[in-house]
């Protein structure tokens, strides 16, 4: 009535390797490479918000932060410069500062996880700056 239980075939590598043939059919990244990609993404998003804030309320602090953020993104992306944002829609500066604070927090978590001191310090400084500007508004 029922089929007997079959013994599983011995596993070789991951599930992907049995489905695709050899393990080399899939690109594999190290944990550090994945964290670099994630950190670069968070910092690039923070740079985009910083550029929007610079367009709304120009300041030397935001200019310096944008430069430092662009340098870190380029470093993490192997020297490729990030795409810079232009003002897309007029938003309230407070909402942009809140968004920037959240993005800096995400970047800080990833930077701490990958032990990237320069990126962690930059993210923490940006968190403090945006928190101060949010409460001042």
Backbone as a chain_set.jsonl record, in Angstrom:
{"seq": "XXXXXXXXXXXXXXXXXXXXXXXXXXXXXXXXXXXXXXXXXXXXXXXXXXXXXXXXXXXXXXXXXXXXXXXXXXXXXXXXXXXXXXXXXXXXXXXXXXXXXXXXXXXXXXXXXXXXXXXXXXXXXXXXXXXXXXXXX", "coords": {"N": [[0.82, -1.171, 0.0], [1.899, 1.296, 0.847], [4.833, 2.977, -0.235], [8.071, 1.776, 0.401], [10.296, 3.316, 2.771], [12.858, 5.177, 1.486], [16.368, 5.249, 1.574], [18.139, 8.245, 1.971], [20.111, 9.703, -0.621], [23.647, 10.117, -0.453], [24.698, 13.347, 0.525], [26.249, 15.849, -1.366], [27.892, 18.614, -0.94], [26.063, 21.673, -1.315], [22.484, 22.182, -1.645], [22.124, 23.534, -3.995], [24.268, 22.737, -5.541], [23.639, 20.129, -6.268], [21.501, 20.501, -7.884], [22.394, 22.077, -9.964], [24.609, 20.961, -10.995], [27.737, 21.367, -10.725], [29.384, 22.884, -7.904], [30.635, 25.209, -8.751], [29.01, 26.453, -10.534], [27.59, 28.511, -9.5], [27.975, 31.839, -8.407], [29.89, 32.566, -5.592], [29.976, 34.425, -2.645], [31.942, 35.803, -0.066], [31.279, 36.278, 3.444], [32.251, 38.758, 4.183], [32.361, 40.086, 1.726], [29.629, 40.228, 1.122], [28.778, 41.846, 3.25], [30.196, 44.171, 2.618], [28.896, 44.931, 0.249], [26.309, 45.39, 1.238], [26.811, 47.445, 3.111], [27.841, 49.443, 1.426], [25.543, 49.967, -0.054], [23.775, 51.026, 1.916], [25.227, 53.313, 2.672], [25.286, 54.647, 0.215], [22.575, 55.197, -0.142], [22.229, 56.912, 2.022], [23.889, 58.956, 1.167], [22.409, 59.853, -1.044], [20.142, 60.951, 0.224], [21.439, 62.91, 1.692], [22.395, 64.515, -0.382], [19.936, 65.478, -1.322], [19.13, 66.957, 0.904], [21.158, 68.86, 0.877], [20.474, 70.279, -1.395], [18.117, 71.466, -0.582], [18.697, 72.817, 1.845], [21.468, 74.267, 1.876], [24.697, 73.642, 3.281], [27.91, 73.784, 4.837], [28.573, 71.643, 6.432], [26.936, 69.553, 5.479], [27.958, 69.409, 2.906], [30.584, 68.536, 3.39], [30.0, 66.088, 4.614], [28.758, 64.743, 2.499], [30.879, 64.486, 0.722], [32.63, 62.824, 2.203], [30.985, 60.571, 2.486], [30.698, 59.8, -0.211], [33.343, 59.097, -0.75], [33.665, 56.85, 0.926], [31.75, 55.08, -0.143], [32.792, 54.737, -2.713], [35.218, 53.498, -2.021], [34.298, 51.074, -0.94], [33.124, 49.987, -3.155], [35.146, 49.304, -4.841], [36.487, 51.499, -6.0], [34.724, 52.632, -7.803], [32.828, 55.456, -8.499], [30.013, 56.757, -6.752], [26.644, 57.201, -7.935], [25.268, 60.379, -8.047], [22.592, 62.057, -6.415], [19.912, 64.124, -7.507], [17.72, 66.846, -6.724], [14.637, 65.507, -6.27], [11.95, 65.588, -5.418], [10.164, 67.979, -3.607], [10.556, 67.799, -0.291], [9.857, 67.822, 3.214], [12.417, 69.113, 5.227], [12.704, 67.974, 7.795], [11.601, 65.404, 7.562], [13.425, 64.297, 5.78], [15.742, 64.382, 7.343], [15.026, 62.581, 9.346], [14.851, 60.247, 7.825], [17.499, 60.078, 6.918], [18.787, 59.717, 9.361], [17.843, 57.175, 10.086], [18.918, 55.637, 7.984], [21.655, 56.04, 8.424], [21.876, 54.745, 10.851], [21.393, 52.072, 10.089], [23.615, 51.706, 8.446], [25.612, 51.969, 10.366], [25.228, 49.669, 11.941], [25.902, 47.61, 10.122], [28.519, 48.36, 9.476], [29.755, 48.087, 11.969], [29.438, 45.358, 12.273], [31.118, 44.371, 10.314], [33.48, 45.317, 11.184], [34.475, 47.805, 10.301], [35.992, 50.527, 10.919], [36.279, 53.214, 9.99], [33.961, 53.646, 8.419], [32.031, 53.14, 10.373], [32.477, 55.196, 12.231], [31.901, 57.424, 10.636], [29.178, 56.922, 10.043], [28.07, 57.014, 12.638], [28.629, 59.682, 13.306], [27.014, 60.957, 11.407], [24.504, 60.086, 12.222], [24.301, 61.386, 14.722], [24.409, 64.068, 13.862], [22.097, 64.305, 12.249], [20.143, 63.647, 14.09], [20.377, 65.764, 15.875], [19.62, 67.887, 14.216], [17.005, 67.188, 13.662], [15.709, 67.374, 16.145], [16.083, 70.057, 16.599], [14.461, 71.274, 14.783]], "CA": [[0.0, 0.0, 0.0], [2.816, 2.43, 0.886], [6.167, 2.723, -0.746], [9.021, 1.718, 1.527], [11.126, 4.504, 2.953], [14.146, 5.037, 0.818], [17.458, 5.946, 2.261], [18.557, 9.384, 1.151], [21.42, 9.628, -1.262], [24.616, 10.943, 0.282], [24.734, 14.727, 0.054], [27.537, 16.379, -1.787], [27.821, 20.073, -1.014], [24.781, 22.302, -1.01], [21.342, 21.816, -2.474], [22.332, 24.146, -5.299], [25.244, 22.002, -6.338], [23.013, 18.937, -6.829], [20.546, 20.921, -8.896], [23.053, 22.754, -11.079], [25.767, 20.217, -11.479], [28.901, 21.561, -9.877], [29.265, 24.078, -7.076], [31.188, 26.387, -9.41], [27.995, 27.05, -11.399], [27.022, 29.655, -8.806], [28.985, 32.71, -7.796], [29.846, 32.553, -4.136], [30.622, 35.572, -2.011], [32.237, 35.621, 1.348], [30.476, 37.113, 4.344], [32.808, 40.11, 4.119], [31.915, 40.687, 0.464], [28.203, 40.54, 1.274], [28.676, 43.007, 4.132], [30.664, 45.324, 1.848], [27.806, 45.308, -0.666], [25.234, 45.938, 2.045], [27.257, 48.724, 3.671], [27.899, 50.406, 0.317], [24.158, 50.327, -0.372], [23.256, 51.923, 2.956], [25.925, 54.596, 2.585], [24.85, 55.301, -1.021], [21.243, 55.734, 0.136], [22.448, 58.065, 2.901], [24.437, 59.999, 0.302], [21.302, 60.398, -1.841], [19.349, 61.818, 1.107], [22.301, 64.058, 2.002], [22.354, 65.392, -1.557], [18.63, 66.154, -1.325], [19.174, 67.971, 1.963], [22.052, 69.938, 0.42], [19.735, 71.091, -2.363], [17.096, 72.233, 0.141], [19.32, 73.672, 2.85], [22.923, 74.14, 1.72], [25.556, 73.896, 4.439], [29.249, 73.209, 4.685], [28.554, 70.345, 7.108], [26.364, 68.581, 4.553], [28.914, 69.259, 1.801], [31.679, 67.684, 3.879], [29.455, 64.743, 4.829], [28.545, 64.136, 1.184], [32.199, 64.123, 0.196], [33.111, 61.657, 2.947], [30.135, 59.427, 2.136], [31.064, 59.384, -1.566], [34.638, 58.418, -0.659], [33.475, 55.524, 1.521], [31.037, 54.243, -1.111], [33.765, 54.403, -3.764], [36.166, 52.53, -1.449], [33.634, 49.783, -0.8], [32.768, 49.49, -4.491], [36.348, 49.104, -5.63], [36.901, 52.699, -6.715], [33.662, 53.199, -8.651], [32.167, 56.576, -7.832], [28.56, 56.567, -6.674], [25.769, 58.106, -8.672], [24.799, 61.425, -7.133], [21.172, 62.358, -6.562], [19.476, 65.509, -7.651], [16.475, 67.079, -6.007], [13.571, 64.831, -7.009], [10.67, 66.114, -4.982], [10.338, 68.834, -2.441], [10.114, 67.161, 0.942], [10.194, 68.579, 4.407], [13.754, 68.746, 5.721], [12.609, 67.104, 8.975], [11.396, 64.028, 7.093], [14.691, 63.848, 5.211], [16.674, 64.132, 8.452], [14.601, 61.323, 9.963], [15.249, 59.173, 6.914], [18.956, 60.002, 6.95], [19.149, 59.147, 10.664], [17.584, 55.731, 10.02], [19.907, 55.039, 7.078], [22.95, 56.056, 9.112], [21.811, 53.68, 11.852], [21.59, 50.794, 9.397], [25.014, 51.649, 8.031], [26.413, 51.756, 11.565], [25.114, 48.262, 12.33], [26.678, 46.794, 9.189], [29.935, 48.719, 9.631], [30.229, 47.454, 13.199], [29.477, 43.924, 12.03], [32.285, 44.038, 9.486], [34.629, 45.938, 11.849], [34.97, 48.896, 9.458], [36.019, 51.657, 11.844], [36.053, 54.488, 9.295], [32.544, 53.743, 8.056], [31.25, 53.194, 11.605], [32.609, 56.551, 12.786], [31.146, 58.318, 9.761], [27.745, 56.667, 10.244], [27.701, 57.526, 13.961], [28.621, 61.149, 13.227], [25.84, 61.383, 10.648], [23.345, 59.859, 13.087], [24.267, 62.481, 15.688], [24.101, 65.322, 13.17], [20.688, 64.32, 11.824], [19.306, 63.672, 15.302], [20.405, 67.14, 16.392], [18.843, 68.74, 13.32], [15.594, 66.815, 13.782], [15.174, 67.926, 17.394], [16.15, 71.52, 16.532], [13.389, 71.757, 13.892]], "C": [[0.878, 1.255, 0.0], [4.149, 1.999, 0.311], [7.136, 2.665, 0.431], [9.867, 2.996, 1.581], [12.474, 4.237, 2.32], [15.21, 5.771, 1.609], [17.901, 7.103, 1.368], [19.941, 9.16, 0.561], [22.389, 10.49, -0.48], [24.688, 12.33, -0.339], [26.153, 15.129, -0.288], [27.389, 17.889, -1.896], [26.44, 20.588, -0.679], [23.688, 21.777, -1.924], [21.544, 22.347, -3.89], [23.269, 23.324, -6.168], [24.621, 20.748, -6.933], [22.056, 19.317, -7.944], [21.254, 21.489, -10.13], [24.249, 21.995, -11.614], [26.934, 20.353, -10.529], [28.737, 22.821, -9.051], [29.781, 25.338, -7.759], [30.194, 27.046, -10.367], [27.396, 28.307, -10.785], [28.137, 30.539, -8.265], [28.814, 32.681, -6.28], [30.59, 33.766, -3.614], [30.893, 35.215, -0.561], [31.313, 36.519, 2.161], [30.942, 38.557, 4.265], [32.372, 40.819, 2.842], [30.443, 41.083, 0.533], [28.009, 41.767, 2.164], [29.159, 44.277, 3.44], [29.561, 45.841, 0.93], [26.68, 45.975, 0.109], [25.605, 47.313, 2.606], [27.318, 49.791, 2.587], [26.494, 50.861, -0.072], [23.56, 51.296, 0.628], [23.911, 53.303, 2.867], [25.53, 55.356, 1.315], [23.449, 55.904, -0.843], [21.34, 56.967, 1.035], [23.017, 59.238, 2.105], [23.334, 60.649, -0.533], [20.444, 61.345, -1.008], [20.149, 63.071, 1.463], [22.318, 65.039, 0.832], [21.026, 66.148, -1.649], [18.59, 67.253, -0.269], [20.051, 69.15, 1.557], [21.335, 70.846, -0.567], [18.702, 71.974, -1.671], [17.697, 73.254, 1.09], [20.833, 73.535, 2.766], [23.675, 74.456, 3.014], [26.907, 73.237, 4.2], [29.342, 71.841, 5.355], [28.014, 69.266, 6.174], [27.286, 68.35, 3.354], [30.053, 68.32, 2.2], [31.204, 66.242, 4.076], [29.258, 64.029, 3.495], [29.865, 63.684, 0.571], [32.729, 62.868, 0.876], [32.304, 60.405, 2.622], [30.498, 58.894, 0.75], [32.395, 58.634, -1.569], [34.485, 56.997, -0.109], [32.764, 54.576, 0.554], [31.988, 53.814, -2.22], [34.766, 53.363, -3.262], [35.548, 51.136, -1.39], [33.276, 49.162, -2.149], [33.983, 49.382, -5.406], [36.737, 50.293, -6.487], [35.84, 53.312, -7.613], [32.926, 54.287, -7.883], [30.66, 56.368, -7.83], [27.822, 57.578, -7.538], [25.226, 59.117, -7.674], [23.359, 61.77, -7.455], [20.951, 63.842, -6.793], [18.154, 65.64, -6.908], [15.33, 66.503, -6.828], [12.2, 65.38, -6.653], [10.911, 66.94, -3.731], [9.716, 68.117, -1.241], [10.481, 68.068, 2.101], [11.575, 68.152, 4.88], [13.706, 67.812, 6.929], [12.44, 65.65, 8.573], [12.687, 63.465, 6.498], [15.723, 63.556, 6.298], [16.316, 62.833, 9.175], [15.048, 60.129, 9.124], [16.769, 58.986, 6.93], [19.445, 59.374, 8.256], [18.965, 57.634, 10.648], [18.604, 55.028, 9.122], [21.291, 54.988, 7.718], [22.997, 54.975, 10.186], [22.022, 52.308, 11.237], [23.044, 50.629, 8.967], [25.923, 51.374, 9.22], [26.386, 50.291, 11.999], [25.979, 47.387, 11.428], [28.169, 47.09, 9.333], [30.518, 48.085, 10.892], [30.365, 45.947, 13.01], [30.702, 43.523, 11.23], [33.559, 44.676, 10.021], [35.295, 46.995, 10.971], [34.893, 50.177, 10.287], [35.696, 52.973, 11.159], [34.584, 54.68, 8.944], [31.669, 53.851, 9.304], [31.302, 54.59, 12.228], [31.803, 57.539, 11.961], [29.644, 58.148, 9.966], [27.275, 57.215, 11.595], [27.656, 59.053, 13.971], [27.39, 61.654, 12.492], [24.565, 61.158, 11.464], [23.193, 61.01, 14.076], [23.855, 63.79, 15.027], [22.626, 65.389, 12.778], [19.747, 64.303, 13.015], [19.246, 65.082, 15.872], [19.56, 68.073, 15.524], [17.355, 68.423, 13.364], [14.988, 67.423, 15.024], [15.185, 69.459, 17.381], [15.003, 72.082, 15.695], [12.049, 71.828, 14.578]], "O": [[0.624, 2.181, -0.77], [4.534, 0.831, 0.364], [7.008, 3.452, 1.369], [10.109, 3.651, 0.567], [13.129, 3.227, 2.577], [14.946, 6.799, 2.233], [18.02, 6.949, 0.153], [20.808, 8.523, 1.159], [21.986, 11.498, 0.101], [24.733, 12.478, -1.56], [27.112, 14.793, 0.407], [26.809, 18.383, -2.863], [25.731, 20.008, 0.143], [23.95, 21.02, -2.858], [21.18, 21.689, -4.865], [23.084, 23.228, -7.381], [25.032, 20.329, -8.015], [21.827, 18.524, -8.857], [20.731, 21.375, -11.239], [24.831, 22.396, -12.622], [27.099, 19.536, -9.622], [28.021, 23.736, -9.457], [29.391, 26.441, -7.373], [30.498, 28.087, -10.95], [26.756, 29.09, -11.488], [29.127, 30.042, -7.728], [27.696, 32.766, -5.771], [31.684, 34.093, -4.074], [30.172, 34.439, 0.067], [30.653, 37.407, 1.621], [30.125, 39.478, 4.277], [32.052, 42.008, 2.865], [30.059, 42.151, 0.056], [27.177, 42.625, 1.872], [28.592, 45.349, 3.653], [29.325, 47.046, 0.848], [26.157, 47.007, -0.313], [24.793, 48.238, 2.573], [26.89, 50.924, 2.809], [26.292, 52.034, -0.387], [22.913, 52.272, 0.247], [23.238, 54.328, 2.972], [25.448, 56.584, 1.336], [23.175, 56.997, -1.34], [20.622, 57.946, 0.834], [22.656, 60.389, 2.352], [23.329, 61.867, -0.708], [20.063, 62.417, -1.478], [19.593, 64.168, 1.527], [22.261, 66.252, 1.032], [21.002, 67.324, -2.014], [18.08, 68.346, -0.517], [19.73, 70.3, 1.855], [21.564, 72.056, -0.575], [18.438, 73.092, -2.112], [17.267, 74.406, 1.137], [21.42, 72.756, 3.516], [23.343, 75.395, 3.737], [27.021, 72.261, 3.458], [30.096, 70.978, 4.906], [28.583, 68.178, 6.093], [27.385, 67.233, 2.847], [30.432, 67.427, 1.443], [31.918, 65.295, 3.746], [29.558, 62.841, 3.376], [29.943, 62.613, -0.031], [33.219, 61.955, 0.211], [32.859, 59.313, 2.498], [30.595, 57.682, 0.554], [32.56, 57.656, -2.297], [35.1, 56.059, -0.616], [33.132, 53.407, 0.445], [31.987, 52.651, -2.623], [35.123, 52.444, -4.0], [36.187, 50.145, -1.744], [33.143, 47.944, -2.26], [33.838, 49.373, -6.628], [37.261, 50.117, -7.586], [36.039, 54.408, -8.137], [32.46, 54.07, -6.764], [30.098, 55.859, -8.8], [28.324, 58.665, -7.826], [24.779, 58.751, -6.587], [22.952, 61.775, -8.617], [21.715, 64.688, -6.328], [17.551, 64.641, -6.515], [15.076, 66.95, -7.947], [11.378, 65.608, -7.54], [11.768, 66.617, -2.908], [8.51, 67.871, -1.196], [11.313, 68.966, 1.972], [11.872, 66.959, 4.929], [14.572, 66.95, 7.076], [13.057, 64.762, 9.162], [13.002, 62.291, 6.691], [16.488, 62.599, 6.19], [17.202, 62.074, 9.569], [15.553, 59.135, 9.646], [17.259, 57.857, 6.954], [20.398, 58.596, 8.259], [19.82, 56.894, 11.135], [19.096, 53.952, 9.461], [22.012, 54.003, 7.567], [24.041, 54.36, 10.406], [22.741, 51.477, 11.791], [23.627, 49.554, 9.105], [26.896, 50.631, 9.1], [27.417, 49.74, 12.384], [26.706, 46.52, 11.914], [28.989, 46.172, 9.313], [31.65, 47.601, 10.879], [31.299, 45.333, 13.526], [31.263, 42.448, 11.446], [34.609, 44.588, 9.384], [36.521, 47.075, 10.903], [33.849, 50.828, 10.344], [34.92, 53.769, 11.687], [34.029, 55.759, 9.152], [30.673, 54.574, 9.298], [30.285, 55.102, 12.696], [31.104, 58.392, 12.509], [28.917, 59.138, 10.053], [26.201, 57.811, 11.684], [26.76, 59.649, 14.569], [26.787, 62.651, 12.889], [23.642, 61.969, 11.395], [22.099, 61.546, 14.253], [23.043, 64.535, 15.574], [21.982, 66.423, 12.959], [18.664, 64.885, 12.956], [18.187, 65.539, 16.301], [18.866, 68.948, 16.042], [16.529, 69.305, 13.128], [13.871, 67.937, 14.977], [14.387, 70.089, 18.074], [14.613, 73.236, 15.875], [11.057, 72.214, 13.959]]}, "num_chains": 1, "name": "protein.A"}
